[in-house]
């Protein structure tokens, strides 16, 4: 029997990010009738893992790659050793690069960045296929890397019309996301002047007050909803008048919190940056190019009346371009063509 194995460190105990993507992929591939198993532990010797897969009839392997999933400093012998073992037994190997390596922008990263780069380059060289959600990374990785965006990992979008009353404040979802720019968010919130000023989904007040990136901007009159089930999150996002989602490196298809917001058909204001994906130039997302621009676009979105036709158009765009099942079918064609 032919099967597929996925390497996803921390699965299923560590929620969010890559684990959520892996869960979605497994669900959709099993719906297609495939036999899929996931290796979430790095404690087993790589050769033994590959041998077990071979005995189980696995013929294709997907390795979910973020350097820090494999080691505290983003360095590990495991992925390279597993790649060698998998290839020696005739299995096809695909590496999905969710993040490549840290940029040399901080003192500790000056040494880590080239080491992580070398680690990934060796892994890519051993693979049969490479995919990444970021076009800039595809160019950097070479090896005919294919661009495949992640999209939302919160489940199927709500049916049109299941929105309810609009929320009384702008929304931030996943407030602790790496690279989320809080200064323009705070400036936009001040200009909008809603009551409460902001609704935060994904953290309670205590966590927001203590978080190093958020506490500078935290206000006690924020409405912090905490961590919620996916269906509750989607329901709230569908009722948002505007979602604020600016990122230091720009909007990309790997920003699953932004993609979840977009999947509900709600208005969203994001930003350009070094990794910005031009794919979103034709999207219904308002893209800012400066803090002043972000505040202006957020205020315009907040003050604009909602029209069902506009929401329907945003929803249709998402379903056409970022439908999760279609994304996962495309990944399957790369992993096991």
Secondary structure, 3 states (H helix, E strand, C coil): CCEEEEECCCCCCCCCHHHHHHHHHHHHHHHCCCEEEEECCCCCCHHHHHHHHHHCCEEEEEEEECHHHHCCCCCCCHHHHHHHHHHHCCCEEEEEECCCCCCCCCCCHHHHHHHHHHHHHHHHHHCCEEEECCHHHHHHHCCCCEECCCCCCCCCCCCCCCCCCCCCCEEEECCCCCCECHHHHHHHHHHHCCCCCEEEECCCHHHHHHCCCCCCCCCCCCEECCCCCHHHHHHHHHCCCCEECCECCCCCCCCHHHHHHHHCCCCEEEECCCCCCHHHHHCCCEEECCHHHHHHHHHHHHHCCCCHHHHHHHHHHHHHHHCHHHHHHHHHHHHCC
